[in-house]
């Protein structure tokens, strides 16, 4: 169980009610994005953040990245799994 908690409702409110993002969707450079698709993307990013990414938060805080030699950084295994999920 992760300590991460998102506030997707607040993010959607700001994007669509405060900043009226839907006015820009469907026109370049966002021609292929409509409000329903944007909400779907937000839901998927929230799912990733609260599952695959969140699993590495504690490990990243406690262990972190370390440089083993000039230009070579070693990440904890949990962070590698999170990056794999991202890519």
MODELLER restraints for C-alpha pairs under 7 A, 6 or more apart:
rsr = mdl.restraints
at = mdl.atoms
rsr.add(forms.Gaussian(group=physical.xy_distance, feature=features.Distance(at['CA:2:A'], at['CA:54:A']), mean=5.79, stdev=0.5))
rsr.add(forms.Gaussian(group=physical.xy_distance, feature=features.Distance(at['CA:2:A'], at['CA:55:A']), mean=6.45, stdev=0.5))
rsr.add(forms.Gaussian(group=physical.xy_distance, feature=features.Distance(at['CA:4:A'], at['CA:50:A']), mean=6.19, stdev=0.5))
rsr.add(forms.Gaussian(group=physical.xy_distance, feature=features.Distance(at['CA:4:A'], at['CA:54:A']), mean=6.33, stdev=0.5))
rsr.add(forms.Gaussian(group=physical.xy_distance, feature=features.Distance(at['CA:6:A'], at['CA:46:A']), mean=6.85, stdev=0.5))
rsr.add(forms.Gaussian(group=physical.xy_distance, feature=features.Distance(at['CA:15:A'], at['CA:21:A']), mean=5.54, stdev=0.5))
rsr.add(forms.Gaussian(group=physical.xy_distance, feature=features.Distance(at['CA:16:A'], at['CA:22:A']), mean=6.24, stdev=0.5))
rsr.add(forms.Gaussian(group=physical.xy_distance, feature=features.Distance(at['CA:22:A'], at['CA:35:A']), mean=5.86, stdev=0.5))
rsr.add(forms.Gaussian(group=physical.xy_distance, feature=features.Distance(at['CA:24:A'], at['CA:30:A']), mean=6.88, stdev=0.5))
rsr.add(forms.Gaussian(group=physical.xy_distance, feature=features.Distance(at['CA:25:A'], at['CA:31:A']), mean=6.31, stdev=0.5))
rsr.add(forms.Gaussian(group=physical.xy_distance, feature=features.Distance(at['CA:25:A'], at['CA:33:A']), mean=5.53, stdev=0.5))
rsr.add(forms.Gaussian(group=physical.xy_distance, feature=features.Distance(at['CA:25:A'], at['CA:34:A']), mean=5.35, stdev=0.5))
rsr.add(forms.Gaussian(group=physical.xy_distance, feature=features.Distance(at['CA:25:A'], at['CA:35:A']), mean=6.85, stdev=0.5))
rsr.add(forms.Gaussian(group=physical.xy_distance, feature=features.Distance(at['CA:26:A'], at['CA:32:A']), mean=5.89, stdev=0.5))
rsr.add(forms.Gaussian(group=physical.xy_distance, feature=features.Distance(at['CA:26:A'], at['CA:33:A']), mean=5.55, stdev=0.5))
rsr.add(forms.Gaussian(group=physical.xy_distance, feature=features.Distance(at['CA:26:A'], at['CA:34:A']), mean=5.66, stdev=0.5))
rsr.add(forms.Gaussian(group=physical.xy_distance, feature=features.Distance(at['CA:52:A'], at['CA:82:A']), mean=5.53, stdev=0.5))
rsr.add(forms.Gaussian(group=physical.xy_distance, feature=features.Distance(at['CA:52:A'], at['CA:85:A']), mean=6.57, stdev=0.5))
rsr.add(forms.Gaussian(group=physical.xy_distance, feature=features.Distance(at['CA:53:A'], at['CA:82:A']), mean=4.92, stdev=0.5))
rsr.add(forms.Gaussian(group=physical.xy_distance, feature=features.Distance(at['CA:55:A'], at['CA:78:A']), mean=6.75, stdev=0.5))
rsr.add(forms.Gaussian(group=physical.xy_distance, feature=features.Distance(at['CA:56:A'], at['CA:78:A']), mean=4.72, stdev=0.5))
rsr.add(forms.Gaussian(group=physical.xy_distance, feature=features.Distance(at['CA:56:A'], at['CA:79:A']), mean=5.17, stdev=0.5))
rsr.add(forms.Gaussian(group=physical.xy_distance, feature=features.Distance(at['CA:56:A'], at['CA:82:A']), mean=6.60, stdev=0.5))
rsr.add(forms.Gaussian(group=physical.xy_distance, feature=features.Distance(at['CA:59:A'], at['CA:78:A']), mean=6.70, stdev=0.5))
rsr.add(forms.Gaussian(group=physical.xy_distance, feature=features.Distance(at['CA:60:A'], at['CA:76:A']), mean=6.96, stdev=0.5))
rsr.add(forms.Gaussian(group=physical.xy_distance, feature=features.Distance(at['CA:60:A'], at['CA:79:A']), mean=6.63, stdev=0.5))
rsr.add(forms.Gaussian(group=physical.xy_distance, feature=features.Distance(at['CA:63:A'], at['CA:76:A']), mean=6.99, stdev=0.5))
rsr.add(forms.Gaussian(group=physical.xy_distance, feature=features.Distance(at['CA:64:A'], at['CA:75:A']), mean=6.79, stdev=0.5))
rsr.add(forms.Gaussian(group=physical.xy_distance, feature=features.Distance(at['CA:64:A'], at['CA:76:A']), mean=6.73, stdev=0.5))
rsr.add(forms.Gaussian(group=physical.xy_distance, feature=features.Distance(at['CA:65:A'], at['CA:73:A']), mean=6.55, stdev=0.5))
rsr.add(forms.Gaussian(group=physical.xy_distance, feature=features.Distance(at['CA:65:A'], at['CA:74:A']), mean=5.74, stdev=0.5))
rsr.add(forms.Gaussian(group=physical.xy_distance, feature=features.Distance(at['CA:65:A'], at['CA:75:A']), mean=4.70, stdev=0.5))
rsr.add(forms.Gaussian(group=physical.xy_distance, feature=features.Distance(at['CA:65:A'], at['CA:76:A']), mean=6.69, stdev=0.5))
rsr.add(forms.Gaussian(group=physical.xy_distance, feature=features.Distance(at['CA:66:A'], at['CA:73:A']), mean=5.56, stdev=0.5))
rsr.add(forms.Gaussian(group=physical.xy_distance, feature=features.Distance(at['CA:66:A'], at['CA:74:A']), mean=5.40, stdev=0.5))
rsr.add(forms.Gaussian(group=physical.xy_distance, feature=features.Distance(at['CA:66:A'], at['CA:75:A']), mean=6.73, stdev=0.5))
rsr.add(forms.Gaussian(group=physical.xy_distance, feature=features.Distance(at['CA:67:A'], at['CA:73:A']), mean=4.33, stdev=0.5))
rsr.add(forms.Gaussian(group=physical.xy_distance, feature=features.Distance(at['CA:67:A'], at['CA:74:A']), mean=6.19, stdev=0.5))
rsr.add(forms.Gaussian(group=physical.xy_distance, feature=features.Distance(at['CA:68:A'], at['CA:74:A']), mean=6.87, stdev=0.5))
